[in-house]
């Protein structure tokens, strides 16, 4: 029987007791192997696919979404079929049953130009529509990618704004009725052109669907002239994320050499502060890859941003696609690391009245999970 403490179900993992968020970060940071039987048993009735670009999600305790990213790395976690149910095991021992989101017809659709919806966008977690890799990352193409990146060489197929609008309208109004839109792409050497593209997309969404139906967050390369960011807010974006990834300056330069050289850490910080000062708190966000730097440094960065009304978004380091060099130098952060991140981030959300975008949250990020449980975690 699952134990319940302070509203959290607890799971036995090895010799430790994990709550749902502990288990989520452990799986994200170490990966999980998936038995083939899982697909044959559940893909027909649930949102589950063997397609390599699908964004499979499993649900812990029916609410915490976790990316079901397969891995060939050595990992103690495995998803198996037991008595007809999907079950997580750790070194062969039962941990918990899980659920999958309900089936959606989203991935069976194509745009008028014949592009499968899933080639351009995915459904993350419960209800997030995410357009990722809209164009190639110039920094990755330069040979100086971020050491943890697994998408820098990816881009969406050639498509039009009308293709995106068809996908957005279907996902918002029909199936699965998504509640938030996230758009991200590779970092470019021309942030001004990047802004032009996003402005065009935002205006088309508002004209054809209505931005009021789908709060939108954009992940952006900061421009040299911060005033250009005004155009995105004028076009109706809700929040903009400029991801510093790492607060520690020396580690930022080492692990994100392209960002450090071409965009610079200072420009990311300047953009975040400009947005917060001009448009108010909760309009600027910043992802930190939790596990790449000492927890004290991570919390220092989160605290600085939070004090300025900027929303820090901790996201666990995932080992998929990580460079061999960095993988050899980096060991997965232990559970105490993430428990500190959860507690201190929750305190910051409470103290500075910060709002993390989304409803239930992303299956690869921890921030909305923390925000939803901030009162409990802060204590």
C-alpha positions, 0 to 999 in steps of 0.5 A: 500500500502506498504511504501518504505523508503531507498529501504526497504519496510515497514510493519505495525506491531501493532503500529510500522513500520518494514522493512523486516529484522525487520519482519524476526527477530520478527517472528524468535524470537517469532514464527508463527502459521500456519493455516492448510489451508496453506498446503492444498492450497500451498504444491502441487506447492511450497516448503512446507511440513508438514514433521516435519523435513522439512525446510520450508521457506517463502519469504518476499518481494520476497527475504528475507527468513524466517524459517517457524518454527511452534510453540505452544508458544503464538505468535501474528504472524499467517500465513493464507490464505486470498483471495487465497494468503498466508498472515502474520497477527499480532494479526489478522491484515494484515501485508503482503503477502508472497511467497514460494520458487518454488517446488523442487523434492529434497525431493522426492529423495532417495539415492541408499541405500534407505535413503530419501534426507530429512533425511540427508539434507535440502534446506535452504532459496533460495539455501543453502544445509545444512547437520545438525546433522550429528552425536549426540552432545556429550555435549548434551548427557552428560546432559550439553547442551547449553540452547538454543539448539533444535538439540542436541538430533538429529542425521542423520540416519546411512549413508555413504559418498557416500549417501552424495555425491549423495545428493550433486550432485543432489542438485548442478547439478539438483534441486534446483541447490544450490550455497553453502554447509553447514555442521554441527553436534553435538559438540564432545569430539573428535574433531580430529575424527570430522576433519577426518570425514570432510576431508573424505567428502571434498575429496569425494566432490572434487573427485566426484562433484568438490568443485569449484561448491559449496563453503563449510562452516563447523561448527566445534568443535575446536581441542586442537592442532590447526594445525589439522585445516590445514587439512581441508583447505588442503582438500578444505574447504572455511570457518570454523565456531567455534561458541562461541554463547555468548561473555560475559564470565559469560553468556557463562558459565551459558548458555553453561555449556558443552562447557565451561567445555569440550571445553572452551571458550578460545579454540573457540577463539584460533581456530578462531584467528589461522585460521585468522592468518594462512589463512587470513581474511574471512576464520573463522566465528563465530555465536553469538545468538543475544538476549542472552546477552546485545547488548553492549556485543554482539557488543563488541565480534563482534568488536573484531573478525572483527578486526582480520578478523573473520566474526561474524554471528549474528543469532536471538535466536529462542524459539523452543526447548529452555530449560524451565529454560532459556525460563523463564529467557529470554524475546525476545529482542525488535526490537531496540536491533536488529536494533542496531545489524543490524547497527553495524554489517553492519559497521563492515562488511564494515570497515573490508571488511568481506564477509558473506558466501552464496548468498541470505542467511539462513532462520534462520540467519541474517548475509547475509541479513545484508551483502547484505544491508550493505551500506544502514544499516551502514548509 
